[in-house]
Amino acid sequence: MDFDESGSRLLTQEFIAVILAGFGNELTPLTYNHGEEPCPKALLPIANKPMLHYPLSWLEASGIRDVLLICPTAQKAAVTHYIRSDASTTAFPSLRIDLQVYGDTQDIKGETCAVLRNFAHKIKQDFVVLPCDFVPSPTFPLTRVLDKFRTEAPYDGSIATTCFHEWQKPEKGTSIEEWNSVPIPMPIVWDEPSGTLLHIDTPDDIDRNDSSIELNMSLLSSYPKVRMSAGMLDTHVYVCRRSILDVLHEKSSFDSLREEFIPWLCKPQYSRSKRRKYGSSLSPSSNSPSQGLALQHATLHTRSMQPSLHISSTSSAGEPRTAPSSPIDSEDDIEDRASLRVGIVVHRTQDGYASRANTLYSYLELNRHFLAQTSWTLPSDAESRAMIDSKAQISTDSMVGHTTKVEERTSIKRSVVGKHCIIGKMVKIVGCVILDHCVISDGAKLDGCILGKNTKVGTKAELVRCVTQAGFEVDAGETFRNDKLEVADWTATQESSEDNEDSGESTDGE
């Protein structure tokens, strides 16, 4: 008998990871279908590895073993193929991935709250929500977020821990065109010593008060020295108690975790009315031993939260508003009740680059970031290297995939070229990401572009800061600048040209 294996089967996992892989509407036209074949966002390559590779690697290193991966039904075959491939099973040997899908008939439509509600029965313990598009820094382990939750949940009744990273502004002189809009930070208010997230300014808040932030006085009473930041981005990584799914069912009107539910989840920690209404659901009584007394006397532990001694009034909008604080709770009440606190971990830019590939701009920048970390990454096998002409000029900050052919006098600088591509003679490629199976004919010029897989670029065509749908074809000599090139537009142009030719032939015949 293998005693080690038997022991591992009996061990109950502490967390289950939930990876949300959506439609990728923000990355169109890269995620538009290629004919009837879907182009899943989760499988778009970053530095020639599927986007999904990065959160799975993060989980593998953290010790979490059970993964619930949720994607649209149309993407099931492609995602299944990847997670069963040799590349996946070799890279993540300890992960147990349960792939679940949702379709249009389930009335989910990709909203993150609806997806969690629908699959709540699959989540039996505390859980970690991750997006498929977050690429962490090697210096930022997931255990940093997990350990904060592990410490605070039993100590003071913390219900969730969030993760934000600093926004790295575009370099000076970077051209930000319409198709590659930058991520927009959401203003947050937080207490740095205890690592407590207190307020997230939602899109609705910004619409109501474009130049100001409304804060409850009870929040300031509990945390008199808060920090406000307008330069943080939500990673969409949340470690949560299982019990918050029950409240999510009650809040059936919420669609977005990031823009609605998590901002709302911050409020019960300082709103008495919300504590009374949702406290028992968010923090049900438990027989597990508390470490509160030990941590209170630990000299290195920062007390997470001051007692919320306040009386809430009601605003005209029906939400609790501020009033002078009043010591109406006894010490026993304060010590016994859970804080319902939401923790925050902040990853600083100086500690390593981390980002979500949730816009075309950030997708392009992530690819470029990996190029800066490499040194002339060419295929390692001799067969693939033989397909690169000796007269081709490939800079040391570029990456070329396996079995990609590069012909003579072609120049590739600061670019990622995928697998099985054909690059003709005297082609110039600068600052681009070229997905698999693309064909670029002789004399073509590409600058700052993202080409979807199977894109064909004709002889001496020129593309500047363009992004193409999979299967798009650029005719010889054509020029496009700052454009999203979709197959529907291309086929419409082709049909229009054919109609004009038919019309001309008919006229000549008459």
C-alpha positions as CSV (number, residue, x, y, z in Angstrom):
1,M,0.0,0.0,0.0
2,D,1.2,3.5,-0.8
3,F,0.7,5.2,2.6
4,D,1.6,8.7,1.3
5,E,-1.0,8.5,-1.4
6,S,-3.7,7.3,1.0
7,G,-2.9,10.1,3.4
8,S,-3.2,12.7,0.7
9,R,-6.6,11.4,-0.3
10,L,-7.9,11.8,3.3
11,L,-6.6,15.3,3.6
12,T,-9.4,17.9,3.1
13,Q,-8.2,20.8,1.0
14,E,-8.4,24.2,2.7
15,F,-9.5,26.2,-0.4
16,I,-10.9,25.5,-3.7
17,A,-9.9,27.9,-6.6
18,V,-12.5,29.2,-8.9
19,I,-11.1,30.5,-12.2
20,L,-13.5,32.6,-14.3
21,A,-12.8,32.4,-18.1
22,G,-15.2,34.6,-19.9
23,F,-16.0,35.6,-23.5
24,G,-13.3,38.3,-23.6
25,N,-15.5,41.0,-25.0
26,E,-12.8,43.6,-24.0
27,L,-10.3,41.9,-26.3
28,T,-12.3,41.9,-29.5
29,P,-11.7,41.3,-32.3
30,L,-9.0,38.8,-31.1
31,T,-11.7,36.8,-29.4
32,Y,-14.2,36.8,-32.2
33,N,-14.8,33.4,-33.8
34,H,-12.7,32.1,-36.6
35,G,-15.5,30.8,-38.8
36,E,-17.3,28.4,-36.5
37,E,-14.2,27.9,-34.3
38,P,-14.1,30.0,-31.1
39,C,-11.0,31.9,-30.0
40,P,-11.2,31.6,-26.2
41,K,-9.8,34.5,-24.3
42,A,-8.2,32.1,-21.8
43,L,-6.1,30.6,-24.6
44,L,-4.8,33.8,-26.1
45,P,-1.0,33.5,-25.9
46,I,1.2,35.8,-23.7
47,A,4.8,35.3,-24.6
48,N,3.7,32.2,-26.6
49,K,2.1,30.6,-23.6
50,P,-1.7,30.4,-23.2
51,M,-3.0,33.2,-20.9
52,L,-4.5,30.5,-18.6
53,H,-1.0,29.1,-18.0
54,Y,-0.2,32.0,-15.6
55,P,-3.0,31.7,-13.0
56,L,-2.6,27.9,-13.0
57,S,1.1,28.2,-12.3
58,W,0.3,30.6,-9.5
59,L,-2.1,28.0,-8.0
60,E,0.4,25.2,-8.4
61,A,3.0,27.0,-6.4
62,S,0.5,28.0,-3.7
63,G,-0.4,24.4,-2.6
64,I,-4.0,24.7,-3.7
65,R,-5.0,21.5,-5.5
66,D,-8.7,21.7,-6.4
67,V,-9.6,24.1,-9.3
68,L,-13.1,24.8,-10.6
69,L,-12.5,26.3,-14.1
70,I,-15.6,27.9,-15.6
71,C,-16.0,28.9,-19.2
72,P,-18.7,29.4,-21.9
73,T,-20.0,26.2,-23.5
74,A,-18.7,27.2,-26.9
75,Q,-15.1,27.1,-25.5
76,K,-15.3,23.7,-23.9
77,A,-13.6,21.7,-26.5
78,A,-10.6,24.1,-26.9
79,V,-10.1,24.6,-23.2
80,T,-10.5,20.8,-22.5
81,H,-7.8,20.1,-25.2
82,Y,-5.4,22.5,-23.4
83,I,-5.9,21.2,-19.8
84,R,-5.5,17.6,-21.0
85,S,-2.4,18.4,-23.2
86,D,1.1,17.3,-22.3
87,A,2.0,21.0,-21.8
88,S,-0.6,21.4,-19.1
89,T,-0.3,18.1,-17.3
90,T,3.5,18.5,-17.1
91,A,3.4,22.1,-15.9
92,F,0.6,21.5,-13.3
93,P,1.0,17.9,-12.1
94,S,-0.8,18.4,-8.7
95,L,-3.8,20.4,-9.9
96,R,-7.2,18.7,-10.1
97,I,-9.1,20.7,-12.6
98,D,-12.9,20.4,-12.8
99,L,-14.1,22.2,-16.0
100,Q,-17.6,23.5,-15.9
101,V,-19.4,25.4,-18.7
102,Y,-22.4,27.7,-19.0
103,G,-24.5,28.6,-22.0
104,D,-27.0,31.2,-23.1
105,T,-29.9,29.0,-22.0
106,Q,-28.8,29.4,-18.4
107,D,-29.4,33.2,-18.5
108,I,-25.9,33.9,-17.2
109,K,-24.4,35.8,-20.1
110,G,-20.9,35.9,-18.5
111,E,-21.8,38.1,-15.5
112,T,-19.4,37.1,-12.7
113,C,-22.0,37.2,-9.9
114,A,-24.4,35.0,-11.9
115,V,-21.7,32.5,-12.7
116,L,-20.8,32.1,-9.0
117,R,-24.5,31.8,-8.0
118,N,-25.0,29.1,-10.6
119,F,-22.0,27.0,-9.5
120,A,-22.2,27.7,-5.7
121,H,-23.2,24.0,-5.1
122,K,-19.7,23.0,-6.4
123,I,-18.0,25.2,-3.7
124,K,-18.1,23.5,-0.3
125,Q,-15.3,25.4,1.5
126,D,-13.6,28.7,1.6
127,F,-12.6,29.7,-1.9
128,V,-10.3,31.8,-4.1
129,V,-11.7,33.6,-7.2
130,L,-9.2,34.3,-9.9
131,P,-9.6,35.7,-13.5
132,C,-8.0,33.8,-16.3
133,D,-6.1,36.9,-17.4
134,F,-4.1,37.8,-14.3
135,V,-0.3,37.5,-14.7
136,P,1.5,37.9,-11.3
137,S,5.0,38.9,-10.8
138,P,7.4,36.0,-9.9
139,T,8.1,37.9,-6.6
140,F,4.4,37.9,-5.7
141,P,3.2,34.5,-4.4
142,L,-0.5,33.7,-3.9
143,T,0.4,32.5,-0.4
144,R,0.8,36.2,0.6
145,V,-2.9,36.8,0.0
146,L,-3.9,33.4,1.4
147,D,-1.9,33.9,4.6
148,K,-3.5,37.2,5.4
149,F,-6.9,35.6,5.1
150,R,-5.8,32.6,7.2
151,T,-4.6,34.9,10.0
152,E,-7.6,37.3,10.1
153,A,-10.6,35.0,9.4
154,P,-10.3,33.1,12.7
155,Y,-9.0,36.2,14.7
156,D,-11.7,38.8,14.1
157,G,-14.2,37.4,11.6
158,S,-12.7,38.8,8.4
159,I,-14.9,37.6,5.5
160,A,-12.7,38.2,2.5
161,T,-9.2,39.4,1.4
162,T,-8.8,41.3,-1.8
163,C,-5.7,42.0,-3.9
164,F,-4.8,45.2,-5.7
165,H,-1.8,46.2,-7.7
166,E,-0.4,49.6,-8.6
167,W,-1.1,51.0,-12.0
168,Q,1.9,51.4,-14.1
169,K,1.4,54.5,-16.2
170,P,2.3,54.3,-19.9
171,E,5.8,55.4,-20.8
172,K,6.3,58.9,-22.1
173,G,5.7,59.2,-25.8
174,T,3.5,56.0,-25.9
175,S,0.7,56.5,-28.3
176,I,-2.6,55.3,-26.8
177,E,-5.1,54.8,-29.6
178,E,-8.8,54.1,-29.4
179,W,-8.5,50.3,-29.7
180,N,-5.9,49.9,-27.0
181,S,-7.4,52.0,-24.2
182,V,-5.6,51.7,-20.9
183,P,-7.1,50.2,-17.8
184,I,-8.9,52.7,-15.6
185,P,-8.1,52.6,-11.8
186,M,-11.0,52.7,-9.4
187,P,-10.4,55.0,-6.4
188,I,-10.2,53.1,-3.1
189,V,-10.0,54.0,0.6
190,W,-8.1,51.7,2.8
191,D,-6.3,51.4,6.2
192,E,-2.7,50.6,5.6
193,P,-1.5,49.4,9.1
194,S,-4.2,46.8,9.3
195,G,-4.6,46.2,5.6
196,T,-8.3,46.8,5.6
197,L,-10.3,47.7,2.4
198,L,-12.9,50.3,3.4
199,H,-14.4,51.7,0.2
200,I,-14.3,51.2,-3.6
201,D,-15.7,54.0,-5.7
202,T,-17.9,52.2,-8.2
203,P,-18.9,53.5,-11.6
204,D,-22.3,54.5,-10.2
205,D,-20.5,56.5,-7.4
206,I,-18.4,58.3,-10.1
207,D,-21.5,59.1,-12.1
208,R,-23.1,60.7,-9.1
209,N,-20.0,62.5,-7.8
210,D,-17.4,62.9,-10.5
211,S,-15.0,65.0,-8.5
212,S,-15.6,63.8,-4.9
213,I,-15.9,60.6,-2.8
214,E,-18.6,60.2,-0.1
215,L,-17.5,58.4,3.0
216,N,-19.5,57.3,6.0
217,M,-18.5,59.1,9.2
218,S,-18.6,55.7,11.1
219,L,-15.9,54.5,8.7
220,L,-13.7,57.5,9.7
221,S,-14.5,57.0,13.4
222,S,-13.2,53.4,13.2
223,Y,-10.3,54.3,11.0
224,P,-9.3,58.0,11.5
225,K,-6.1,57.8,9.3
226,V,-7.3,56.2,6.1
227,R,-5.5,56.4,2.8
228,M,-7.2,57.2,-0.5
229,S,-5.6,56.0,-3.7
230,A,-6.6,56.6,-7.3
231,G,-3.8,54.6,-8.8
232,M,-4.7,51.0,-7.9
233,L,-6.2,48.3,-10.1
234,D,-8.2,45.4,-8.8
235,T,-6.6,42.1,-9.8
236,H,-10.0,40.3,-9.4
237,V,-8.3,37.9,-6.9
238,Y,-10.5,37.4,-3.9
239,V,-10.1,34.9,-1.0
240,C,-13.6,34.5,0.5
241,R,-15.4,32.6,3.2
242,R,-17.9,30.1,1.8
243,S,-20.7,32.0,3.6
244,I,-20.6,35.0,1.4
245,L,-22.1,32.9,-1.4
246,D,-25.3,32.8,0.6
247,V,-25.4,36.6,0.7
248,L,-24.7,36.7,-3.0
249,H,-27.8,34.7,-3.6
250,E,-29.8,37.3,-1.6
251,K,-28.2,40.2,-3.6
252,S,-29.7,38.8,-6.8
253,S,-29.6,42.2,-8.6
254,F,-25.7,42.3,-8.6
255,D,-24.0,41.3,-11.8
256,S,-20.4,42.3,-11.3
257,L,-18.1,41.0,-8.5
258,R,-15.6,43.8,-9.1
259,E,-18.0,46.8,-9.6
260,E,-20.9,45.8,-7.4
261,F,-20.6,42.9,-4.9
262,I,-17.0,43.5,-3.5
263,P,-17.7,47.3,-3.0
264,W,-20.9,46.4,-1.2
265,L,-19.1,43.8,0.9
266,C,-16.9,46.5,2.4
267,K,-20.0,48.2,4.0
268,P,-21.2,45.8,6.7
269,Q,-17.9,46.3,8.7
270,Y,-19.0,49.8,9.6
271,S,-22.7,49.9,8.7
272,R,-24.8,48.8,11.7
273,S,-28.0,48.2,9.6
274,K,-26.1,46.0,7.2
275,R,-24.4,44.2,10.1
276,R,-27.7,43.4,11.7
277,K,-29.3,42.3,8.4
278,Y,-26.4,40.2,7.0
279,G,-24.1,39.5,9.9
280,S,-25.3,36.1,10.7
281,S,-25.1,35.1,7.0
282,L,-21.7,36.5,6.4
283,S,-20.1,35.2,9.6
284,P,-22.2,32.2,10.9
285,S,-21.3,30.8,14.3
286,S,-18.6,28.2,14.3
287,N,-17.2,25.7,16.9
288,S,-13.7,26.2,15.5
289,P,-11.3,27.5,18.2
290,S,-10.5,31.2,17.9
291,Q,-7.0,32.5,18.0
292,G,-8.1,35.9,18.9
293,L,-6.8,36.0,22.5
294,A,-3.3,34.8,21.5
295,L,-3.1,37.3,18.7
296,Q,-4.3,40.2,20.9
297,H,-1.3,39.6,23.1
298,A,1.1,39.1,20.2
299,T,3.5,42.0,20.1
300,L,4.0,41.9,16.3
301,H,0.3,41.7,15.4
302,T,-1.5,44.9,14.4
303,R,-5.0,45.0,15.6
304,S,-7.2,44.8,12.6
305,M,-10.1,47.1,13.5
306,Q,-11.1,49.5,16.1
307,P,-14.6,49.1,17.6
308,S,-17.2,50.6,15.4
309,L,-19.0,52.9,17.9
310,H,-21.4,54.9,15.9
311,I,-25.0,55.6,15.1
312,S,-26.0,55.6,11.4
313,S,-28.7,57.9,10.0
314,T,-30.2,57.5,6.6
315,S,-29.6,59.5,3.5
316,S,-32.2,60.5,1.0
317,A,-31.0,57.6,-1.2
318,G,-31.9,55.2,1.6
319,E,-28.3,54.3,2.5
320,P,-26.8,54.6,6.0
321,R,-25.1,58.0,6.4
322,T,-22.9,59.6,9.0
323,A,-23.7,60.8,12.4
324,P,-21.5,61.5,15.5
325,S,-20.1,58.3,17.0
326,S,-21.5,57.1,20.3
327,P,-20.2,54.4,22.7
328,I,-23.4,52.4,22.9
329,D,-21.9,48.9,22.7
330,S,-20.5,47.1,25.7
331,E,-16.9,45.7,25.6
332,D,-18.3,42.2,25.6
333,D,-20.5,42.9,22.6
334,I,-17.5,44.3,20.7
335,E,-15.1,41.4,21.5
336,D,-17.7,38.7,20.7
337,R,-19.0,40.0,17.4
338,A,-17.2,39.3,14.1
339,S,-15.7,42.3,12.4
340,L,-17.0,41.4,8.9
341,R,-13.8,43.0,7.7
342,V,-12.5,42.9,4.1
343,G,-8.7,42.8,4.0
344,I,-6.5,44.1,1.2
345,V,-3.1,43.1,-0.1
346,V,-1.3,45.7,-2.3
347,H,1.4,44.7,-4.7
348,R,3.7,47.6,-5.5
349,T,5.2,48.1,-9.0
350,Q,8.7,48.3,-7.5
351,D,8.2,44.7,-6.3
352,G,7.7,43.4,-9.9
353,Y,5.4,43.8,-12.8
354,A,1.9,42.4,-12.5
355,S,-1.1,43.0,-14.7
356,R,-4.4,41.7,-16.1
357,A,-4.6,41.2,-19.8
358,N,-8.1,42.6,-19.8
359,T,-7.6,45.3,-22.4
360,L,-5.8,45.3,-25.8
361,Y,-3.3,47.7,-24.4
362,S,-2.5,45.6,-21.3
363,Y,-2.4,42.5,-23.5
364,L,0.2,44.1,-25.7
365,E,2.2,45.5,-22.8
366,L,2.3,42.1,-21.0
367,N,3.8,40.5,-24.1
368,R,6.4,43.3,-24.4
369,H,7.2,42.9,-20.7
370,F,8.2,39.3,-21.2
371,L,10.4,40.3,-24.1
372,A,12.3,42.5,-21.8
373,Q,13.0,39.5,-19.5
374,T,14.3,37.3,-22.3
375,S,17.4,37.1,-24.3
376,W,16.8,36.2,-27.9
377,T,14.3,33.4,-27.4
378,L,14.3,31.3,-30.5
379,P,13.1,27.7,-30.9
380,S,15.4,25.2,-29.1
381,D,15.0,22.4,-31.6
382,A,17.3,22.2,-34.6
383,E,14.4,21.7,-37.1
384,S,12.7,25.0,-36.2
385,R,16.0,26.9,-36.1
386,A,16.8,25.7,-39.6
387,M,13.6,27.4,-40.8
388,I,15.0,30.8,-39.9
389,D,17.2,32.2,-42.6
390,S,20.7,33.2,-41.6
391,K,20.2,36.6,-43.3
392,A,17.2,37.4,-41.2
393,Q,17.7,40.0,-38.5
394,I,15.9,39.1,-35.2
395,S,16.7,41.3,-32.2
396,T,17.6,39.9,-28.8
397,D,14.3,41.3,-27.4
398,S,12.1,39.2,-29.7
399,M,10.6,35.8,-29.5
400,V,9.8,33.3,-32.3
401,G,7.7,30.2,-31.9
402,H,8.4,26.6,-33.1
403,T,8.3,25.7,-36.8
404,T,7.9,29.4,-37.8
405,K,9.6,30.2,-41.1
406,V,11.5,33.5,-41.4
407,E,13.0,34.3,-44.8
408,E,16.0,36.3,-45.8
409,R,16.5,40.1,-45.1
410,T,13.5,40.1,-42.8
411,S,13.8,42.3,-39.7
412,I,12.0,41.5,-36.4
413,K,12.4,43.8,-33.4
414,R,10.7,43.8,-30.0
415,S,8.0,41.4,-31.1
416,V,6.4,38.0,-30.3
417,V,5.9,35.7,-33.3
418,G,3.8,32.6,-32.6
419,K,4.1,29.0,-33.9
420,H,3.7,27.7,-37.4
421,C,3.9,31.2,-39.0
422,I,5.4,32.1,-42.4
423,I,7.3,35.4,-42.6
424,G,8.4,36.3,-46.2
425,K,11.4,38.2,-47.5
426,M,12.2,41.8,-46.6
427,V,9.4,42.0,-44.0
428,K,9.7,44.6,-41.2
429,I,8.0,43.8,-37.9
430,V,8.4,46.2,-34.9
431,G,6.7,46.0,-31.5
432,C,4.1,43.4,-32.6
433,V,2.3,40.3,-31.3
434,I,1.7,37.8,-34.0
435,L,-0.4,34.8,-33.1
436,D,-0.1,31.3,-34.5
437,H,-0.4,30.3,-38.2
438,C,-0.1,33.8,-39.6
439,V,1.3,34.4,-43.1
440,I,3.1,37.7,-43.8
441,S,4.1,38.1,-47.4
442,D,7.2,39.7,-48.9
443,G,7.9,43.4,-48.2
444,A,5.1,43.9,-45.7
445,K,5.6,46.3,-42.8
446,L,4.0,45.9,-39.4
447,D,4.3,48.4,-36.5
448,G,2.7,48.0,-33.1
449,C,0.1,45.5,-34.3
450,I,-1.6,42.5,-32.8
451,L,-2.5,39.9,-35.4
452,G,-5.1,37.2,-34.6
453,K,-4.3,33.6,-35.6
454,N,-4.4,32.7,-39.3
455,T,-4.2,36.4,-40.3
456,K,-2.8,36.8,-43.9
457,V,-0.9,40.0,-44.9
458,G,-0.4,40.6,-48.6
459,T,2.8,41.6,-50.4
460,K,4.0,45.2,-49.5
461,A,0.9,45.8,-47.3
462,E,1.4,48.1,-44.3
463,L,-0.3,48.0,-40.9
464,V,0.4,50.5,-38.1
465,R,-1.2,50.0,-34.6
466,C,-3.9,47.6,-35.9
467,V,-5.5,44.5,-34.4
468,T,-7.0,41.8,-36.6
469,Q,-9.6,39.1,-36.1
470,A,-8.5,35.6,-36.6
471,G,-8.6,34.7,-40.3
472,F,-8.5,38.4,-41.6
473,E,-6.8,38.9,-44.9
474,V,-5.0,42.1,-45.9
475,D,-4.7,42.5,-49.7
476,A,-1.4,43.2,-51.3
477,G,-0.4,46.9,-51.1
478,E,-3.2,47.8,-48.7
479,T,-2.5,50.3,-45.8
480,F,-4.3,50.4,-42.4
481,R,-3.6,52.6,-39.4
482,N,-5.1,52.6,-35.9
483,D,-7.9,50.2,-36.8
484,K,-9.6,47.1,-35.7
485,L,-9.8,44.8,-38.7
486,E,-12.7,42.4,-38.6
487,V,-13.6,39.5,-40.9
488,A,-17.1,40.8,-41.4
489,D,-15.8,44.1,-42.8
490,W,-13.3,42.3,-45.0
491,T,-15.9,39.9,-46.5
492,A,-18.3,42.8,-47.0
493,T,-15.7,44.7,-49.0
494,Q,-14.9,41.6,-51.0
495,E,-18.6,41.0,-51.8
496,S,-19.1,44.7,-52.7
497,S,-16.1,44.5,-55.1
498,E,-17.6,41.4,-56.8
499,D,-21.0,43.1,-57.1
500,N,-19.4,46.1,-58.8
501,E,-17.5,43.9,-61.2
502,D,-20.7,42.0,-62.1
503,S,-22.5,45.3,-62.6
504,G,-19.7,46.6,-64.8
505,E,-19.8,43.5,-67.0
506,S,-23.6,43.8,-67.4
507,T,-23.3,47.4,-68.5
508,D,-20.6,46.6,-71.0
509,G,-22.8,43.8,-72.4
510,E,-25.6,46.2,-73.0
